[in-house]
Amino acid sequence: MKCKNILIVEDNPMNQFLVQTIFENEGYSIGIAENGLEAIDLLKKQTFDLILMDLMMPIMNGYDATKKIREDLKLDITIIAVTADVTSNVKEKCLDAGMTDYISKPYIGDELIVLAKKYLK
């Protein structure tokens, strides 16, 4: 299996480190962007197989970044929303914005790996 590249879009350094460690321990290659704007810039230069997208970030949030990835960059990449927001309509809002799936924080490492592997066949 070729090494899969995952883009982590997350403004919290602790969460970045946690997710990066989880996926690197599984043999994945990781890119990190601190907000949606950085993610878009990275996606113009590099190919990723999956994006883990935080929703609430400064400069550009996950909803706006996903819309730009879908509409402006025309990328059909898997985008998994990662958020601490557990209100009833947040999953629906994520799917409406063009995200593929959703996982709530705090998550257990295994949950994240299982969800990612579902899309990284």
SULJOHU-V553447 format. One record per backbone hydrogen bond with DSSP energy under -1.0 kcal/mol. NH is the residue of the N-H (numbers start at 1). CO is the residue of the C=O. Records with the same first field share a line. If there is no record, write none. Layout:
NH->CO ; CO
//
This chain:
6->29
7->50
8->31
9->52
10->33
16->12
17->13
18->14
19->15
20->16
21->17
22->18
23->19
24->20
25->21
27->24
28->23
29->4
31->6
33->8
36->60
39->35
40->36
41->37
42->38
43->39
44->40
45->42
46->42
49->5
50->5
51->78
52->7
53->80
54->9
60->58
62->55
65->61
66->62
67->63
68->64
69->65
70->66
71->67
72->68
73->68
75->69
80->51
81->101
82->53
83->103
90->87
93->89
94->90
95->91
96->92
97->93
98->95
99->94
100->79
101->79
103->81
105->83
112->108
113->109
114->110
115->111
116->112
117->113
118->114
119->116
120->116
//
